Amino acid sequence: MAVQMVFPNHAVADVARSTAFYEALGFEKNPVFSDETTSCMVLTEQVAIMLLEHAKFDEFLVGDQRRAPEGTLENLLALLLGSREEVDAFAAAGAGAGGMLSKPVEDNEWGMYGGQLTDPDGHIIDFFHMEAPQA
C-alpha cells in the first residue's frame, strides 16, 4: 500500500480564526476543498490539514464515535523543518498569530532543535530541525 496524501483533521471553534493562524505559519489555503465550515491548509504536496468547525467534524463520526473529551489530547502533529532559522521563524509566526509556545525552542538531548506550539483551539504542533546523522 502506498499512501499518497495525509489529511490530519482538526475540530476548531472558528474556521476563519484557525485559517488565519495557519496562514501566518506559511501554509496555503486550498479553496477547492474549503468553505465557510472547512479550510484545507496545504503543508506539502502530500500533507494538508483539514480545519473543520465542530459540527462539520462530527459529521465524519458514526455510531458511538466521539471527539476526544474536553481537556484530553486528540493528536500531536510533528513537523520537521529545514533549518534552525526556520524553527525560530515558525515559533515567532505562531506566537504572533495567537498561538502559545507550550514548550520553548531549545536544543534537546536527541540532537534536535525545536519547540512546541499550541494553536488557538488547543491542537499541539511539535516543530523541530534535526541535523542529518554523521556516518
Residue pairs with C-beta under 8 A, 6 or more apart in sequence:
4 46
5 46
5 47
5 48
6 46
6 47
6 48
7 47
7 48
7 49
7 50
8 47
8 49
8 50
8 75
8 77
9 49
9 50
9 52
9 57
9 60
10 18
10 49
10 50
10 51
10 52
10 57
10 74
10 119
10 121
10 123
11 52
11 53
11 54
11 57
11 58
11 67
11 74
11 121
12 18
12 51
12 52
12 53
12 54
12 120
12 121
13 53
13 54
13 120
13 121
14 53
14 120
15 36
15 37
15 38
15 39
15 51
15 52
15 53
17 98
17 120
18 39
18 51
18 119
18 120
18 121
19 29
19 34
19 39
19 41
19 51
20 97
21 94
21 97
21 98
21 99
21 119
21 120
22 29
22 39
22 41
22 49
22 51
22 119
23 29
23 41
24 93
24 94
24 96
24 97
25 90
25 93
25 94
25 97
26 90
26 93
27 41
27 42
27 43
27 49
28 41
28 42
29 39
29 40
29 41
29 42
30 40
30 41
30 42
30 48
32 40
33 40
33 48
33 50
34 40
37 52
37 53
37 55
37 56
38 50
38 51
38 52
38 53
38 56
39 50
39 51
40 48
40 49
40 50
40 51
41 48
41 49
41 50
41 51
42 48
43 49
43 79
49 77
52 60
54 67
57 67
58 67
61 67
67 74
68 74
73 124
74 123
75 123
76 124
76 126
77 123
77 124
77 125
77 126
78 125
78 126
78 127
78 128
79 90
79 125
79 126
79 127
79 128
80 128
80 129
80 130
81 87
81 90
81 114
81 127
81 128
81 129
82 129
83 129
84 113
84 129
86 129
87 105
87 113
87 114
87 115
87 127
87 128
87 129
88 105
90 117
90 127
91 101
91 105
91 115
91 117
91 127
94 101
94 117
94 119
94 125
95 101
95 117
98 120
99 117
99 118
99 119
99 120
100 117
100 118
101 115
101 116
101 117
101 118
102 116
102 117
102 118
102 124
103 115
103 116
103 126
104 115
105 113
105 114
105 115
106 113
106 114
106 115
107 113
108 114
110 130
111 130
111 131
112 128
112 129
112 130
113 128
113 129
113 130
114 126
114 127
114 128
114 129
115 126
115 127
115 128
116 124
116 125
116 126
116 127
117 124
117 125
117 127
118 124
118 125
119 125
